[in-house]
Amino acid sequence: MPSTAAPVLTVRVLLFASYADALGLDSVELSLSTPATVADVLERLRDLPGGDRLPPKPLCALNLTHVRSDAPLSRGDELAILPPLAGG
Amino acid sequence: MYLTEAALDLGELLRAVQSPEHGGIACFLGTVRNHHGGREVLRLEYSAYGPMVEAECARIVAEAEARWQVAVALRHRIGRLEIGDAAVAVVAASAHRDEAFVACRHVIEELKRRVPIWKREVFADGTVEWVGAGQSGAAGQGGSEARIEAESFR
């Protein structure tokens, strides 16, 4: 059988506060076929138990910087899904 | 470090920005309030995405210091805070008061808009709620991305 596997990248996904409560975890490693974007990770998270409680467009940060959901991912990225901010 | 679990020390922040060329220092302290939405609050529990708090606060301070002739110091406390405790402190020093006030206001507003910190309110009736998560169903939270303006994205 010829291999049809697309190149894969692994990203570390962090969840906080109400989102960590909703999914029952605060971090998860996901492997995605490339090219992949933040939106692909969100889609995968929605398939996890409790993932349906994530909003359509949550705030996201890639390697400590706010990004939009169309941001491309690279191997070893750290992607954080941020609930509504409540500092101050 | 912009994040701390210790009680905030305003004097330390003032000393960090004081300088002979400064003629005014504006300060903002955000303190824990005993009510929210008509309900009695007993205390708050703050948590944070620590590494990003440090990165984003550094960006906010650098932006303010590039935009105005100011020196800014900023600190946010996390962990369990009681009513009246200071959760955040901002100080901005400048030659004249106008820039100090404007920069101080700008920094606290940007912190609330961009810095990944969350708080849980513990109410007198025994319930515990994440601030911001309750009133927003999926549609409400969907607005959160729109609140971060284009210049915040890199």
gemmi code that builds the backbone of each chain (N, CA, C; Angstrom):
import gemmi

chains = {
    "A": [
        ("MET", (0.850, -1.196, 0.000), (0.000, 0.000, 0.000), (0.886, 1.247, 0.000)),
        ("PRO", (0.736, 2.133, -0.978), (1.506, 3.379, -0.951), (1.010, 4.281, 0.177)),
        ("SER", (1.933, 4.984, 0.783), (1.535, 5.886, 1.859), (0.920, 7.147, 1.259)),
        ("THR", (-0.237, 7.499, 1.774), (-0.884, 8.730, 1.316), (-0.876, 9.777, 2.424)),
        ("ALA", (-0.111, 9.515, 3.492), (-0.137, 10.431, 4.637), (0.458, 11.780, 4.263)),
        ("ALA", (-0.279, 12.842, 4.555), (0.234, 14.195, 4.348), (1.229, 14.502, 5.466)),
        ("PRO", (2.129, 15.467, 5.225), (3.030, 15.880, 6.303), (2.217, 16.308, 7.517)),
        ("VAL", (2.754, 15.975, 8.697), (2.012, 16.237, 9.927), (2.811, 17.180, 10.810)),
        ("LEU", (2.105, 18.086, 11.484), (2.784, 18.909, 12.487), (2.038, 18.768, 13.804)),
        ("THR", (2.797, 18.913, 14.877), (2.214, 18.803, 16.210), (2.262, 20.160, 16.901)),
        ("VAL", (1.143, 20.568, 17.474), (1.107, 21.820, 18.229), (0.592, 21.533, 19.633)),
        ("ARG", (1.048, 22.364, 20.554), (0.589, 22.261, 21.931), (-0.517, 23.300, 22.127)),
        ("VAL", (-1.678, 22.856, 22.572), (-2.824, 23.746, 22.742), (-3.083, 23.940, 24.238)),
        ("LEU", (-3.188, 25.192, 24.649), (-3.445, 25.507, 26.056), (-4.860, 26.056, 26.217)),
        ("LEU", (-5.515, 25.613, 27.281), (-6.865, 26.090, 27.594), (-6.852, 26.683, 28.995)),
        ("PHE", (-7.652, 27.723, 29.194), (-7.643, 28.423, 30.461), (-9.064, 28.644, 30.984)),
        ("ALA", (-9.124, 28.864, 32.296), (-10.332, 29.366, 32.959), (-11.579, 28.592, 32.520)),
        ("SER", (-12.595, 29.291, 32.011), (-13.871, 28.624, 31.700), (-13.716, 27.593, 30.583)),
        ("TYR", (-12.773, 27.802, 29.668), (-12.587, 26.824, 28.587), (-11.921, 25.555, 29.117)),
        ("ALA", (-10.987, 25.694, 30.050), (-10.374, 24.517, 30.667), (-11.434, 23.722, 31.428)),
        ("ASP", (-12.330, 24.450, 32.099), (-13.428, 23.770, 32.809), (-14.336, 23.037, 31.824)),
        ("ALA", (-14.646, 23.697, 30.696), (-15.591, 23.122, 29.734), (-15.053, 21.817, 29.142)),
        ("LEU", (-13.775, 21.775, 28.821), (-13.203, 20.578, 28.191), (-12.551, 19.636, 29.193)),
        ("GLY", (-12.428, 20.087, 30.442), (-11.855, 19.232, 31.465), (-10.364, 18.994, 31.290)),
        ("LEU", (-9.691, 19.894, 30.576), (-8.230, 19.788, 30.455), (-7.642, 21.164, 30.202)),
        ("ASP", (-6.377, 21.317, 30.609), (-5.755, 22.624, 30.395), (-4.683, 22.606, 29.318)),
        ("SER", (-4.348, 21.426, 28.799), (-3.468, 21.405, 27.633), (-3.640, 20.090, 26.891)),
        ("VAL", (-3.386, 20.128, 25.590), (-3.505, 18.931, 24.765), (-2.583, 19.096, 23.559)),
        ("GLU", (-1.946, 17.989, 23.160), (-1.118, 18.017, 21.954), (-1.959, 17.501, 20.798)),
        ("LEU", (-1.963, 18.253, 19.696), (-2.743, 17.843, 18.529), (-1.823, 17.710, 17.327)),
        ("SER", (-2.021, 16.651, 16.561), (-1.285, 16.475, 15.309), (-2.222, 16.805, 14.156)),
        ("LEU", (-1.742, 17.663, 13.254), (-2.570, 18.111, 12.137), (-1.800, 17.915, 10.844)),
        ("SER", (-2.536, 17.644, 9.771), (-1.873, 17.578, 8.468), (-1.643, 19.004, 7.975)),
        ("THR", (-0.523, 19.194, 7.320), (-0.167, 20.540, 6.857), (-0.719, 20.789, 5.452)),
        ("PRO", (-0.969, 22.048, 5.090), (-0.873, 23.210, 5.963), (-2.054, 23.275, 6.931)),
        ("ALA", (-1.831, 23.863, 8.105), (-2.889, 23.957, 9.115), (-2.940, 25.371, 9.681)),
        ("THR", (-4.137, 25.766, 10.080), (-4.315, 27.083, 10.683), (-4.940, 26.930, 12.066)),
        ("VAL", (-5.046, 28.069, 12.756), (-5.696, 28.099, 14.065), (-7.114, 27.538, 13.963)),
        ("ALA", (-7.802, 27.864, 12.889), (-9.183, 27.401, 12.719), (-9.255, 25.870, 12.691)),
        ("ASP", (-8.224, 25.217, 12.135), (-8.214, 23.748, 12.113), (-8.134, 23.183, 13.531)),
        ("VAL", (-7.352, 23.836, 14.385), (-7.262, 23.394, 15.778), (-8.613, 23.565, 16.471)),
        ("LEU", (-9.259, 24.704, 16.236), (-10.558, 24.954, 16.870), (-11.566, 23.884, 16.457)),
        ("GLU", (-11.507, 23.504, 15.195), (-12.413, 22.465, 14.703), (-12.170, 21.141, 15.434)),
        ("ARG", (-10.892, 20.816, 15.639), (-10.553, 19.584, 16.351), (-11.002, 19.647, 17.812)),
        ("LEU", (-10.829, 20.813, 18.412), (-11.226, 20.951, 19.822), (-12.729, 20.754, 19.987)),
        ("ARG", (-13.487, 21.201, 19.000), (-14.945, 21.077, 19.092), (-15.402, 19.621, 19.100)),
        ("ASP", (-14.543, 18.719, 18.583), (-14.898, 17.298, 18.578), (-14.609, 16.619, 19.917)),
        ("LEU", (-13.868, 17.312, 20.805), (-13.569, 16.731, 22.116), (-14.779, 16.893, 23.034)),
        ("PRO", (-14.884, 16.043, 24.065), (-15.985, 16.209, 25.033), (-15.970, 17.620, 25.622)),
        ("GLY", (-17.110, 18.299, 25.570), (-17.205, 19.668, 26.072), (-16.798, 20.718, 25.061)),
        ("GLY", (-16.261, 20.277, 23.923), (-15.779, 21.226, 22.920), (-16.880, 22.038, 22.278)),
        ("ASP", (-18.103, 21.531, 22.367), (-19.226, 22.288, 21.795), (-19.522, 23.548, 22.602)),
        ("ARG", (-18.882, 23.679, 23.772), (-19.108, 24.881, 24.577), (-18.155, 26.021, 24.202)),
        ("LEU", (-17.225, 25.758, 23.313), (-16.376, 26.856, 22.820), (-17.192, 27.747, 21.895)),
        ("PRO", (-16.968, 29.071, 21.948), (-17.693, 29.972, 21.047), (-17.167, 29.827, 19.613)),
        ("PRO", (-17.884, 30.375, 18.637), (-17.471, 30.240, 17.233), (-16.082, 30.824, 16.972)),
        ("LYS", (-15.793, 31.965, 17.590), (-14.507, 32.623, 17.315), (-13.854, 33.065, 18.620)),
        ("PRO", (-13.279, 32.132, 19.347), (-12.623, 32.551, 20.595), (-11.340, 33.323, 20.302)),
        ("LEU", (-10.914, 34.105, 21.295), (-9.603, 34.751, 21.207), (-8.529, 33.676, 21.189)),
        ("CYS", (-7.497, 33.875, 20.362), (-6.403, 32.905, 20.303), (-5.066, 33.637, 20.322)),
        ("ALA", (-4.085, 32.986, 20.938), (-2.723, 33.535, 20.953), (-1.757, 32.452, 20.507)),
        ("LEU", (-0.908, 32.806, 19.555), (0.073, 31.871, 19.016), (1.451, 32.324, 19.480)),
        ("ASN", (2.124, 31.469, 20.239), (3.457, 31.794, 20.765), (3.450, 33.168, 21.444)),
        ("LEU", (2.443, 33.372, 22.297), (2.319, 34.542, 23.183), (1.863, 35.818, 22.491)),
        ("THR", (1.352, 35.723, 21.264), (0.879, 36.906, 20.543), (-0.529, 36.648, 20.008)),
        ("HIS", (-1.428, 37.650, 20.183), (-2.785, 37.510, 19.658), (-2.751, 37.265, 18.150)),
        ("VAL", (-3.561, 36.324, 17.691), (-3.651, 36.054, 16.250), (-5.119, 35.859, 15.858)),
        ("ARG", (-5.362, 35.979, 14.568), (-6.683, 35.650, 14.025), (-6.738, 34.160, 13.724)),
        ("SER", (-7.954, 33.693, 13.440), (-8.135, 32.251, 13.267), (-7.572, 31.745, 11.938)),
        ("ASP", (-7.193, 32.637, 11.035), (-6.598, 32.165, 9.781), (-5.067, 32.100, 9.856)),
        ("ALA", (-4.498, 32.334, 11.038), (-3.034, 32.297, 11.181), (-2.515, 30.878, 10.932)),
        ("PRO", (-1.450, 30.741, 10.133), (-0.886, 29.421, 9.862), (-0.073, 28.901, 11.046)),
        ("LEU", (-0.037, 27.575, 11.179), (0.684, 26.937, 12.282), (1.968, 26.294, 11.786)),
        ("SER", (2.955, 26.273, 12.676), (4.220, 25.593, 12.390), (4.472, 24.547, 13.473)),
        ("ARG", (5.358, 23.617, 13.144), (5.715, 22.561, 14.084), (6.180, 23.159, 15.416)),
        ("GLY", (5.664, 22.630, 16.508), (6.122, 23.065, 17.825), (5.476, 24.336, 18.338)),
        ("ASP", (4.511, 24.893, 17.591), (3.830, 26.101, 18.057), (3.074, 25.837, 19.351)),
        ("GLU", (2.921, 26.907, 20.139), (2.058, 26.861, 21.316), (0.855, 27.764, 21.044)),
        ("LEU", (-0.308, 27.166, 20.994), (-1.532, 27.915, 20.695), (-2.411, 27.939, 21.934)),
        ("ALA", (-2.739, 29.146, 22.389), (-3.590, 29.291, 23.570), (-4.973, 29.770, 23.153)),
        ("ILE", (-6.006, 29.134, 23.702), (-7.388, 29.547, 23.453), (-7.830, 30.322, 24.692)),
        ("LEU", (-8.166, 31.597, 24.491), (-8.347, 32.504, 25.621), (-9.822, 32.847, 25.839)),
        ("PRO", (-10.377, 32.509, 26.989), (-11.734, 32.961, 27.318), (-11.762, 34.485, 27.423)),
        ("PRO", (-12.966, 35.065, 27.483), (-13.061, 36.530, 27.607), (-12.146, 37.040, 28.726)),
        ("LEU", (-11.317, 38.008, 28.395), (-10.309, 38.490, 29.340), (-10.981, 39.260, 30.474)),
        ("ALA", (-10.410, 39.127, 31.666), (-11.039, 39.765, 32.827), (-10.001, 40.323, 33.787)),
        ("GLY", (-8.883, 40.799, 33.237), (-7.872, 41.408, 34.102), (-8.337, 42.757, 34.624)),
        ("GLY", (-7.618, 43.254, 35.619), (-7.932, 44.554, 36.195), (-8.848, 44.439, 37.382)),
    ],
    "B": [
        ("MET", (9.102, 41.563, 36.264), (7.907, 40.717, 36.238), (6.658, 41.576, 36.437)),
        ("TYR", (5.714, 41.413, 35.545), (4.470, 42.181, 35.649), (3.431, 41.462, 36.512)),
        ("LEU", (3.628, 40.165, 36.718), (2.664, 39.354, 37.456), (3.251, 38.994, 38.816)),
        ("THR", (2.408, 39.013, 39.839), (2.888, 38.650, 41.167), (1.767, 37.993, 41.964)),
        ("GLU", (2.153, 37.160, 42.918), (1.162, 36.611, 43.845), (1.175, 37.365, 45.164)),
        ("ALA", (2.111, 38.314, 45.282), (2.240, 39.073, 46.528), (1.360, 40.318, 46.481)),
        ("ALA", (1.100, 40.894, 47.647), (0.349, 42.146, 47.722), (1.092, 43.215, 46.925)),
        ("LEU", (0.345, 44.050, 46.197), (0.980, 45.079, 45.377), (1.568, 46.168, 46.261)),
        ("ASP", (2.735, 46.634, 45.864), (3.453, 47.667, 46.608), (3.565, 48.902, 45.718)),
        ("LEU", (2.639, 49.853, 45.926), (2.610, 51.045, 45.083), (3.910, 51.840, 45.206)),
        ("GLY", (4.488, 51.849, 46.407), (5.732, 52.582, 46.618), (6.851, 52.076, 45.725)),
        ("GLU", (6.899, 50.767, 45.569), (7.938, 50.176, 44.713), (7.766, 50.647, 43.265)),
        ("LEU", (6.500, 50.694, 42.800), (6.255, 51.134, 41.422), (6.583, 52.620, 41.263)),
        ("LEU", (6.243, 53.417, 42.278), (6.557, 54.850, 42.211), (8.066, 55.076, 42.129)),
        ("ARG", (8.795, 54.314, 42.948), (10.256, 54.478, 42.923), (10.832, 54.095, 41.560)),
        ("ALA", (10.158, 53.150, 40.883), (10.666, 52.687, 39.585), (10.552, 53.757, 38.503)),
        ("VAL", (9.605, 54.682, 38.653), (9.407, 55.692, 37.593), (9.879, 57.085, 37.999)),
        ("GLN", (10.194, 57.286, 39.285), (10.592, 58.620, 39.719), (11.923, 59.022, 39.102)),
        ("SER", (11.987, 60.310, 38.726), (13.215, 60.812, 38.115), (13.168, 62.335, 38.184)),
        ("PRO", (14.332, 62.991, 38.236), (14.349, 64.457, 38.411), (13.622, 65.212, 37.306)),
        ("GLU", (13.542, 64.640, 36.096), (12.877, 65.394, 35.024), (11.360, 65.231, 35.036)),
        ("HIS", (10.841, 64.382, 35.904), (9.396, 64.182, 35.969), (8.754, 65.147, 36.958)),
        ("GLY", (7.643, 65.754, 36.523), (6.928, 66.677, 37.398), (5.571, 66.168, 37.816)),
        ("GLY", (5.179, 65.001, 37.294), (3.872, 64.457, 37.667), (3.846, 62.952, 37.520)),
        ("ILE", (3.178, 62.299, 38.476), (2.998, 60.850, 38.396), (1.516, 60.553, 38.594)),
        ("ALA", (0.913, 59.886, 37.614), (-0.482, 59.458, 37.733), (-0.500, 57.979, 38.115)),
        ("CYS", (-1.421, 57.642, 39.030), (-1.523, 56.254, 39.512), (-2.940, 55.745, 39.324)),
        ("PHE", (-3.067, 54.474, 38.967), (-4.371, 53.820, 38.992), (-4.240, 52.526, 39.765)),
        ("LEU", (-5.161, 52.320, 40.713), (-5.241, 51.052, 41.428), (-6.612, 50.448, 41.155)),
        ("GLY", (-6.643, 49.203, 40.700), (-7.903, 48.487, 40.575), (-8.060, 47.597, 41.791)),
        ("THR", (-9.190, 47.744, 42.497), (-9.363, 47.025, 43.767), (-10.587, 46.117, 43.714)),
        ("VAL", (-10.587, 45.115, 44.569), (-11.658, 44.119, 44.571), (-12.907, 44.700, 45.225)),
        ("ARG", (-14.002, 44.639, 44.473), (-15.280, 45.238, 44.846), (-16.181, 44.168, 45.464)),
        ("ASN", (-17.045, 44.598, 46.391), (-17.861, 43.612, 47.116), (-19.212, 43.332, 46.459)),
        ("HIS", (-19.395, 43.776, 45.230), (-20.668, 43.499, 44.563), (-20.468, 43.431, 43.061)),
        ("HIS", (-21.322, 42.665, 42.401), (-21.324, 42.594, 40.937), (-22.714, 42.179, 40.495)),
        ("GLY", (-23.319, 42.981, 39.646), (-24.652, 42.673, 39.140), (-25.685, 42.563, 40.255)),
        ("GLY", (-25.513, 43.372, 41.283), (-26.477, 43.370, 42.368), (-26.293, 42.230, 43.361)),
        ("ARG", (-25.239, 41.422, 43.189), (-25.006, 40.311, 44.116), (-23.756, 40.588, 44.946)),
        ("GLU", (-23.773, 40.038, 46.164), (-22.649, 40.271, 47.070), (-21.482, 39.346, 46.731)),
        ("VAL", (-20.311, 39.931, 46.535), (-19.095, 39.173, 46.230), (-18.252, 39.047, 47.501)),
        ("LEU", (-17.772, 37.821, 47.767), (-16.950, 37.589, 48.960), (-15.470, 37.763, 48.669)),
        ("ARG", (-15.029, 37.293, 47.491), (-13.621, 37.407, 47.105), (-13.470, 37.057, 45.637)),
        ("LEU", (-12.277, 37.283, 45.100), (-11.965, 36.941, 43.713), (-10.761, 36.011, 43.669)),
        ("GLU", (-10.758, 35.144, 42.659), (-9.600, 34.290, 42.420), (-9.111, 34.553, 40.996)),
        ("TYR", (-7.912, 35.120, 40.896), (-7.342, 35.470, 39.592), (-6.400, 34.367, 39.112)),
        ("SER", (-6.474, 34.093, 37.816), (-5.490, 33.215, 37.199), (-5.037, 33.861, 35.898)),
        ("ALA", (-3.967, 33.319, 35.313), (-3.367, 33.998, 34.164), (-2.586, 33.025, 33.294)),
        ("TYR", (-2.360, 33.432, 32.073), (-1.430, 32.762, 31.162), (-0.120, 33.537, 31.335)),
        ("GLY", (0.648, 33.119, 32.337), (1.778, 33.901, 32.820), (2.755, 34.390, 31.756)),
        ("PRO", (3.289, 33.484, 30.920), (4.278, 33.953, 29.943), (3.722, 35.003, 28.986)),
        ("MET", (2.435, 34.872, 28.625), (1.878, 35.864, 27.712), (1.569, 37.167, 28.441)),
        ("VAL", (1.204, 37.081, 29.724), (1.026, 38.323, 30.489), (2.309, 39.134, 30.442)),
        ("GLU", (3.431, 38.470, 30.683), (4.712, 39.189, 30.665), (4.972, 39.801, 29.286)),
        ("ALA", (4.726, 39.039, 28.229), (5.005, 39.520, 26.873), (4.080, 40.667, 26.488)),
        ("GLU", (2.792, 40.517, 26.781), (1.819, 41.531, 26.357), (1.972, 42.808, 27.178)),
        ("CYS", (2.220, 42.677, 28.480), (2.431, 43.876, 29.308), (3.675, 44.631, 28.837)),
        ("ALA", (4.722, 43.893, 28.489), (5.938, 44.555, 27.996), (5.638, 45.330, 26.716)),
        ("ARG", (4.802, 44.748, 25.851), (4.435, 45.451, 24.608), (3.618, 46.707, 24.919)),
        ("ILE", (2.679, 46.596, 25.845), (1.829, 47.748, 26.182), (2.663, 48.883, 26.773)),
        ("VAL", (3.569, 48.541, 27.684), (4.414, 49.569, 28.296), (5.316, 50.209, 27.238)),
        ("ALA", (5.887, 49.396, 26.372), (6.772, 49.935, 25.326), (6.005, 50.852, 24.381)),
        ("GLU", (4.783, 50.455, 24.038), (3.967, 51.294, 23.149), (3.671, 52.649, 23.801)),
        ("ALA", (3.323, 52.632, 25.086), (3.006, 53.881, 25.792), (4.241, 54.768, 25.887)),
        ("GLU", (5.382, 54.150, 26.187), (6.601, 54.951, 26.350), (7.110, 55.480, 25.007)),
        ("ALA", (6.710, 54.826, 23.896), (7.082, 55.337, 22.579), (6.139, 56.462, 22.142)),
        ("ARG", (4.888, 56.392, 22.615), (3.877, 57.351, 22.161), (3.912, 58.656, 22.953)),
        ("TRP", (4.210, 58.538, 24.264), (4.273, 59.727, 25.117), (5.623, 59.777, 25.816)),
        ("GLN", (5.980, 60.966, 26.310), (7.221, 61.109, 27.079), (6.946, 60.699, 28.512)),
        ("VAL", (6.856, 59.386, 28.735), (6.484, 58.881, 30.058), (7.362, 57.694, 30.438)),
        ("ALA", (7.404, 57.456, 31.739), (7.946, 56.195, 32.258), (6.787, 55.476, 32.938)),
        ("VAL", (6.575, 54.220, 32.590), (5.410, 53.476, 33.076), (5.864, 52.267, 33.886)),
        ("ALA", (5.182, 52.020, 34.995), (5.366, 50.768, 35.742), (3.989, 50.145, 35.936)),
        ("LEU", (3.957, 48.822, 35.912), (2.682, 48.097, 35.872), (2.856, 46.786, 36.631)),
        ("ARG", (1.843, 46.411, 37.425), (1.895, 45.132, 38.118), (0.475, 44.604, 38.285)),
        ("HIS", (0.291, 43.301, 38.089), (-1.018, 42.673, 38.315), (-0.837, 41.513, 39.274)),
        ("ARG", (-1.733, 41.415, 40.223), (-1.664, 40.343, 41.219), (-2.601, 39.215, 40.808)),
        ("ILE", (-2.192, 37.973, 41.051), (-3.086, 36.831, 40.847), (-3.168, 36.002, 42.126)),
        ("GLY", (-4.060, 35.032, 42.101), (-4.309, 34.226, 43.292), (-5.598, 34.682, 43.951)),
        ("ARG", (-5.731, 34.384, 45.241), (-6.949, 34.719, 45.954), (-6.848, 36.128, 46.527)),
        ("LEU", (-7.800, 36.987, 46.146), (-7.813, 38.368, 46.641), (-9.098, 38.633, 47.409)),
        ("GLU", (-8.955, 39.375, 48.482), (-10.103, 39.713, 49.332), (-10.635, 41.096, 48.951)),
        ("ILE", (-11.835, 41.391, 49.430), (-12.453, 42.693, 49.159), (-11.494, 43.817, 49.578)),
        ("GLY", (-11.289, 44.777, 48.680), (-10.429, 45.914, 48.979), (-8.989, 45.723, 48.554)),
        ("ASP", (-8.577, 44.486, 48.317), (-7.201, 44.255, 47.855), (-6.996, 44.892, 46.482)),
        ("ALA", (-5.793, 45.373, 46.236), (-5.455, 45.900, 44.912), (-5.077, 44.740, 43.996)),
        ("ALA", (-5.745, 44.675, 42.834), (-5.464, 43.617, 41.861), (-4.491, 44.102, 40.793)),
        ("VAL", (-4.541, 45.385, 40.483), (-3.673, 45.918, 39.430), (-3.246, 47.334, 39.816)),
        ("ALA", (-2.007, 47.661, 39.470), (-1.493, 49.011, 39.710), (-0.759, 49.479, 38.466)),
        ("VAL", (-1.063, 50.726, 38.068), (-0.383, 51.364, 36.944), (0.126, 52.711, 37.423)),
        ("VAL", (1.373, 53.029, 37.157), (1.861, 54.381, 37.410), (2.549, 54.884, 36.150)),
        ("ALA", (2.331, 56.166, 35.865), (2.955, 56.790, 34.698), (3.505, 58.144, 35.117)),
        ("ALA", (4.781, 58.335, 34.886), (5.441, 59.578, 35.274), (5.858, 60.343, 34.025)),
        ("SER", (5.681, 61.674, 34.098), (6.041, 62.499, 32.955), (6.449, 63.886, 33.435)),
        ("ALA", (6.933, 64.690, 32.515), (7.325, 66.050, 32.883), (6.117, 66.842, 33.357)),
        ("HIS", (4.957, 66.589, 32.708), (3.745, 67.330, 33.034), (2.574, 66.371, 33.199)),
        ("ARG", (1.539, 66.821, 33.893), (0.469, 65.906, 34.296), (-0.336, 65.338, 33.130)),
        ("ASP", (-0.518, 66.138, 32.061), (-1.387, 65.667, 30.978), (-0.934, 64.317, 30.428)),
        ("GLU", (0.337, 64.213, 30.106), (0.824, 62.966, 29.518), (0.795, 61.834, 30.540)),
        ("ALA", (1.031, 62.150, 31.802), (0.996, 61.107, 32.834), (-0.410, 60.515, 32.944)),
        ("PHE", (-1.431, 61.388, 32.980), (-2.816, 60.903, 33.076), (-3.212, 60.104, 31.835)),
        ("VAL", (-2.892, 60.643, 30.674), (-3.294, 59.986, 29.425), (-2.638, 58.613, 29.295)),
        ("ALA", (-1.339, 58.539, 29.591), (-0.629, 57.267, 29.457), (-1.130, 56.249, 30.483)),
        ("CYS", (-1.394, 56.705, 31.692), (-1.889, 55.800, 32.744), (-3.226, 55.201, 32.328)),
        ("ARG", (-4.125, 56.040, 31.828), (-5.442, 55.573, 31.387), (-5.305, 54.600, 30.210)),
        ("HIS", (-4.428, 54.933, 29.295), (-4.216, 54.083, 28.117), (-3.722, 52.689, 28.544)),
        ("VAL", (-2.781, 52.651, 29.453), (-2.180, 51.363, 29.847), (-3.208, 50.473, 30.543)),
        ("ILE", (-4.029, 51.014, 31.427), (-5.014, 50.142, 32.103), (-6.073, 49.663, 31.111)),
        ("GLU", (-6.466, 50.529, 30.165), (-7.464, 50.098, 29.181), (-6.900, 49.004, 28.268)),
        ("GLU", (-5.656, 49.151, 27.845), (-5.038, 48.133, 26.989), (-4.838, 46.835, 27.754)),
        ("LEU", (-4.474, 46.931, 29.019), (-4.318, 45.719, 29.828), (-5.636, 44.945, 29.867)),
        ("LYS", (-6.726, 45.648, 30.123), (-8.022, 44.958, 30.217), (-8.428, 44.358, 28.876)),
        ("ARG", (-7.999, 44.958, 27.791), (-8.398, 44.532, 26.459), (-7.527, 43.396, 25.923)),
        ("ARG", (-6.268, 43.336, 26.335), (-5.299, 42.451, 25.660), (-4.608, 41.426, 26.536)),
        ("VAL", (-4.565, 41.618, 27.852), (-3.710, 40.770, 28.698), (-4.503, 39.578, 29.234)),
        ("PRO", (-3.979, 38.343, 29.043), (-4.740, 37.133, 29.390), (-4.746, 36.824, 30.884)),
        ("ILE", (-5.676, 37.470, 31.563), (-5.915, 37.249, 32.990), (-7.411, 37.005, 33.149)),
        ("TRP", (-7.755, 36.087, 34.067), (-9.162, 35.765, 34.316), (-9.435, 35.805, 35.798)),
        ("LYS", (-10.713, 36.024, 36.142), (-11.065, 36.001, 37.562), (-12.371, 35.274, 37.777)),
        ("ARG", (-12.403, 34.560, 38.891), (-13.622, 33.890, 39.346), (-14.159, 34.643, 40.538)),
        ("GLU", (-15.443, 34.938, 40.479), (-16.082, 35.598, 41.608), (-16.722, 34.549, 42.508)),
        ("VAL", (-16.435, 34.669, 43.791), (-17.081, 33.821, 44.796), (-18.154, 34.669, 45.454)),
        ("PHE", (-19.421, 34.280, 45.231), (-20.546, 35.071, 45.728), (-20.977, 34.605, 47.120)),
        ("ALA", (-21.658, 35.493, 47.817), (-22.124, 35.182, 49.169), (-23.126, 34.036, 49.160)),
        ("ASP", (-23.823, 33.831, 48.035), (-24.803, 32.735, 47.982), (-24.144, 31.381, 47.673)),
        ("GLY", (-22.806, 31.362, 47.613), (-22.093, 30.102, 47.445), (-21.717, 29.774, 46.012)),
        ("THR", (-22.257, 30.518, 45.052), (-21.920, 30.232, 43.655), (-20.566, 30.841, 43.301)),
        ("VAL", (-19.938, 30.238, 42.297), (-18.633, 30.685, 41.813), (-18.737, 30.815, 40.299)),
        ("GLU", (-18.361, 31.967, 39.737), (-18.504, 32.185, 38.297), (-17.276, 32.869, 37.717)),
        ("TRP", (-16.874, 32.406, 36.523), (-15.827, 33.110, 35.784), (-16.400, 34.421, 35.271)),
        ("VAL", (-15.735, 35.518, 35.524), (-16.203, 36.819, 35.040), (-16.090, 36.857, 33.516)),
        ("GLY", (-17.198, 37.264, 32.879), (-17.199, 37.375, 31.419), (-17.720, 36.139, 30.725)),
        ("ALA", (-17.646, 34.990, 31.386), (-18.068, 33.744, 30.737), (-19.566, 33.536, 30.857)),
        ("GLY", (-20.160, 34.076, 31.917), (-21.561, 33.797, 32.190), (-22.528, 34.452, 31.243)),
        ("GLN", (-22.339, 35.770, 31.010), (-23.351, 36.501, 30.241), (-23.231, 36.218, 28.765)),
        ("SER", (-22.115, 35.591, 28.351), (-21.915, 35.411, 26.928), (-22.103, 33.957, 26.542)),
        ("GLY", (-23.158, 33.692, 25.892), (-23.280, 32.410, 25.222), (-22.300, 32.429, 24.079)),
        ("ALA", (-22.441, 31.498, 23.186), (-21.506, 31.431, 22.065), (-21.467, 32.760, 21.312)),
        ("ALA", (-22.631, 33.358, 21.109), (-22.675, 34.591, 20.328), (-21.930, 35.712, 21.041)),
        ("GLY", (-22.141, 35.821, 22.343), (-21.487, 36.896, 23.083), (-19.978, 36.763, 23.062)),
        ("GLN", (-19.489, 35.538, 23.285), (-18.048, 35.358, 23.313), (-17.456, 35.511, 21.922)),
        ("GLY", (-18.278, 35.259, 20.919), (-17.772, 35.424, 19.563), (-17.332, 36.843, 19.299)),
        ("GLY", (-17.876, 37.764, 20.085), (-17.463, 39.146, 19.915), (-16.072, 39.419, 20.438)),
        ("SER", (-15.511, 38.463, 21.188), (-14.242, 38.767, 21.840), (-13.121, 38.978, 20.833)),
        ("GLU", (-13.156, 38.261, 19.736), (-12.089, 38.465, 18.755), (-12.180, 39.870, 18.164)),
        ("ALA", (-13.400, 40.340, 17.942), (-13.583, 41.645, 17.320), (-13.105, 42.776, 18.238)),
        ("ARG", (-13.110, 42.530, 19.560), (-12.704, 43.599, 20.469), (-11.209, 43.889, 20.399)),
        ("ILE", (-10.423, 42.924, 19.934), (-8.997, 43.162, 19.768), (-8.810, 43.773, 18.377)),
        ("GLU", (-8.340, 45.001, 18.348), (-8.244, 45.676, 17.055), (-7.046, 45.174, 16.262)),
        ("ALA", (-7.050, 45.569, 15.013), (-6.066, 45.025, 14.069), (-4.630, 45.201, 14.542)),
        ("GLU", (-4.323, 46.335, 15.195), (-2.908, 46.574, 15.518), (-2.392, 45.623, 16.590)),
        ("SER", (-3.302, 44.931, 17.270), (-2.850, 43.988, 18.282), (-2.308, 42.716, 17.670)),
        ("PHE", (-2.666, 42.462, 16.432), (-2.264, 41.215, 15.785), (-0.939, 41.412, 15.056)),
        ("ARG", (-0.105, 40.385, 15.161), (1.182, 40.464, 14.456), (1.352, 39.215, 13.636)),
    ],
}
model = gemmi.Model(1)
for chain_id, residues in chains.items():
    chain = gemmi.Chain(chain_id)
    for i, (resn, *xyz) in enumerate(residues, 1):
        res = gemmi.Residue()
        res.name, res.seqid = resn, gemmi.SeqId(i, " ")
        for name, pos in zip(("N", "CA", "C"), xyz):
            atom = gemmi.Atom()
            atom.name, atom.element = name, gemmi.Element(name[0])
            atom.pos, atom.b_iso = gemmi.Position(*pos), 0.0
            res.add_atom(atom)
        chain.add_residue(res)
    model.add_chain(chain)
structure = gemmi.Structure()
structure.add_model(model)
structure.setup_entities()
